[in-house]
């Protein structure tokens, strides 16, 4: 990889203390335990040169000395002066509170930089993502009540109805793994209004109202963001509302791109150069808006044909979680992690 000028951009979401049935109301593919995260960082530091996303992009792998110079004086700078290993950048999506409470101390321990993409409407609030709320409702509610009103859910797309029926028939409290197929079905087939209606219908069926998680703050505070930024953690934008931008009007998507960038810059006093599409979903029109808003990079799940039109660099990232290196119900395996990274899409020399 080093000889071919390749680099990896990794994506994390949450770092939690332990692996259990609830996973703190997150999908399995969104979490890694603190112990596994530390083991993964140790592996990465052994075999890769971990660099800030901006330094990696600025060089475009053409001049490794420019990366080394850019890193000098950084609180989280790598120790080696000769960058002769493959490059890697670490990123986090959403702005979860555990990025500060758990991940940040481990990053400092290993002296590694990272970039956090913030969902600005959630930072400094007690709001939650819809899938967090849905998982909480179903893990704490009486599923027998759902079986009595299954007709309510016939209005939703077939994949959602199918997954819903399977959950409703269960006689045991669902785990995070049990919930994962339903969450993915909703993401794939439901629009924003349908998702709002689904949460409303579940609450009605369970006889609950209001926010059941209002006493819990899942996302970062702005002072935590600023503290990490001062220590060398870079901040990017993940939009405002976490809505999938390919499913909303372009003018609304542009507002999210512009407003979220301005909000992060206002709080941190630093230019925001990087954007990550929620759910990685993008198209040519959105790439044009990203460039217009002044971002230098856009992270997405798959390549969007641009015909060289856009100055904004599209980055494909590699999702990292507990399962890619064993963990959970299995012990940590370096070989599993190595194979996962070897198969991953990579940035190439420009």
HELIX and SHEET records of a PDB file:
HELIX    1   1 UNK A   28  UNK A   30  5                                   3    
HELIX    2   2 UNK A   34  UNK A   47  1                                  14    
HELIX    3   3 UNK A   53  UNK A   59  1                                   7    
HELIX    4   4 UNK A   64  UNK A   71  1                                   8    
HELIX    5   5 UNK A   98  UNK A   98  1                                   1    
HELIX    6   6 UNK A   99  UNK A  103  3                                   5    
HELIX    7   7 UNK A  104  UNK A  110  1                                   7    
HELIX    8   8 UNK A  130  UNK A  140  1                                  11    
HELIX    9   9 UNK A  143  UNK A  148  1                                   6    
HELIX   10  10 UNK A  150  UNK A  155  5                                   6    
HELIX   11  11 UNK A  158  UNK A  169  1                                  12    
HELIX   12  12 UNK A  176  UNK A  189  1                                  14    
HELIX   13  13 UNK A  192  UNK A  206  1                                  15    
HELIX   14  14 UNK A  222  UNK A  230  1                                   9    
HELIX   15  15 UNK A  245  UNK A  247  5                                   3    
HELIX   16  16 UNK A  250  UNK A  268  1                                  19    
HELIX   17  17 UNK A  278  UNK A  280  5                                   3    
HELIX   18  18 UNK A  284  UNK A  293  1                                  10    
HELIX   19  19 UNK A  322  UNK A  325  5                                   4    
HELIX   20  20 UNK A  334  UNK A  342  1                                   9    
SHEET    1   A 4 UNK A  49  UNK A  50  0                                        
SHEET    2   A 4 UNK A  87  UNK A  94  1                                        
SHEET    3   A 4 UNK A   7  UNK A  12  1                                        
SHEET    4   A 4 UNK A 318  UNK A 319  1                                        
SHEET    1   B 2 UNK A  14  UNK A  16  0                                        
SHEET    2   B 2 UNK A  31  UNK A  33  1                                        
SHEET    1   C 4 UNK A  49  UNK A  50  0                                        
SHEET    2   C 4 UNK A  87  UNK A  94  1                                        
SHEET    3   C 4 UNK A 115  UNK A 118  1                                        
SHEET    4   C 4 UNK A 234  UNK A 237  1                                        
SHEET    1   D 3 UNK A 274  UNK A 276  0                                        
SHEET    2   D 3 UNK A 297  UNK A 300  1                                        
SHEET    3   D 3 UNK A 313  UNK A 316  1                                        
END                                                                             
